[in-house]
């Protein structure tokens, strides 16, 4: 027997991806990075110390951090522009044997905070939704975040991928998208008498999936959507959070152009599907529109 409700849900999500996402305009601001993947092999231990000797076969450079959010937006067909620091970016060098990462070397760069320049203000006018992709490298200072959110919040959603548990600088944002550790740090921090409250929280719960809540999410009644992970196999979770916020933001932006308006539940469902795709790939990756449509068909 055909489950009509399930078919209707699939058709609605497929229409959102094929017809509405191309109209979505998303502005991404934050910390870009370069992810360098060194693929090689280990066949012996060093004679100098009891450590493996890594022999590199080849290397790949991929744009990560906030740039990976841009890549994921464009991969699903949305329109995306970014505002990033002009100085050198942080580089993360990952050394892999097969699918297994054996160690990582970081060359960190601390940026000066961004400012609301003319170009940024023009992109604020252009976009439907904005994403603040904070990797803690300095681009998103408190003064900039508050000025930006204040200028946006009257008419357009601001979605935040936070860093750490001190979220005062994000006050006024529409949706915050922390992982499980960041959320736990936020709700258990007793150093402040009051914690920032956001209209929506999209929580990334790892193997447990994702959860969309309203207000503080202090009880079950505040949870408006929850789903287990869609991943069939997990090779690498690197950059999966970028995929989540990109797809969620694109779907939210697409809602601006639909008769029904923004539907954060549909946006969360699509984001969860896309995350299930990228964790099955090695390294920083994207989910294409075709892959997302296959996930929708899979149900």
Secondary structure, DSSP 8 states (H G I E B T S, - for coil): ---HHHHHHHHHHHHIIIIIGGG-EEEEEE-EEEEEEEEEEEEEE-SSSSSEEEEEEEEEEEEEEHHHHHHHHHHTT-EEEEEE-SS--EEEEEEEETTEEEEEEEE----------HHHHHHHHH-SEEEEE--SSSSS-HHHHHHHHHHHTTTSEEEEE--SS--GGGTT-SEE--BHHHHHHHHH--SSSS----SEEEEE-GGG-EEEEETT--SGGGEEEEE----S--S--TTHHHHHHHHHHHHHHHHTTSTT---HHHHHHHHHHHHHHHTTSSSS----HHHHHHHHHH-
